[in-house]
Amino acid sequence: MSTTKTLALWVAYGRNGVVGSIRHDKAGYTVTMAGADHSTGPFPSLAAAKGALHSRLPAGSDWPRFQEH
């Protein structure tokens, strides 16, 4: 059995609360949208993951606020 250690976690906040999260581990950055059944990634950089998360928001959405936890 293998385990994945999360090195960092960012939560993305929109106008109405949490819209998703980004986890960083040895494989890269993984995006999970709030309420989603699956994640996307890995992405090679935090900037790429942030862009991917924003692109999955409804058209015209403001850039979310990312807070590291």
Secondary structure, 3 states (H helix, E strand, C coil): CCCCCCCEEEEEEECCEEEEEEEEECCEEEEEECCCCCCEEEECCHHHHHHHHHHCCCCCCCCCEEEEC
